[in-house]
């Protein structure tokens, strides 16, 4: 089910209908991306890839 934005756009609803506040969402994605970078030894040039992969994992 696609993510739905609320009228104030400060939260989204996940597949279960629970609200996820965007600052929390971004913080979780950043944390996942950090762990991806860490597993590569923080090799530069993969930041966007790490973020996009982390975002996909978070939304699953």
N, C-alpha and C positions, 0 to 999 in steps of 0.2 A: 504494500500500500504506500502511495507517495506521502511524503512529509507535507503537512498542512501548516501554513502560517496563520497565526491569529491576527486579529485586526491591528493590534499594537505592534506586531512583529518582534516582540521580545521573547516569544516562546514558540515552539513548534510542537505538534503532536506526533508521537511516534506511532508505529503500527498498532500498539495496544491502546492508543488513545490518550496515553499519559503525556502531560506537558513536559517538555525539556526546555529549560531556559537557555537562550543562546549563549550567554557568557559561560555557562556550565558546559555546553556542547563544545564550544571552541576550546575551552581548557582541556577537555577530555581528548579532543582530536590532537591538540598540541602535545599532550603527554604521549599519546600513541606514536606521533611522528618523532618525538624525541627518542623513544625507545628504538624506533627503526634506525634513526641516525646513529645512535649509540652502538647498535649491533654491527654497523659498518665501520666503526671507529671514527665517526664524524667526518667521513670523507666529504669534502665540499662538492657542490654541484647537483645534489639530489634532494634539495629542500622541498621543491614543489612536488616531486614524485612522492616523497615521504608523506607530505600533507594529504595529497589526493588519495593515496593508499589508506592512510589512517582514517580519512573521512569515509571512504567506502566501508571499511571494517566497522566503524562506529555506527553507520546506518543499517548494517545487517542485523 
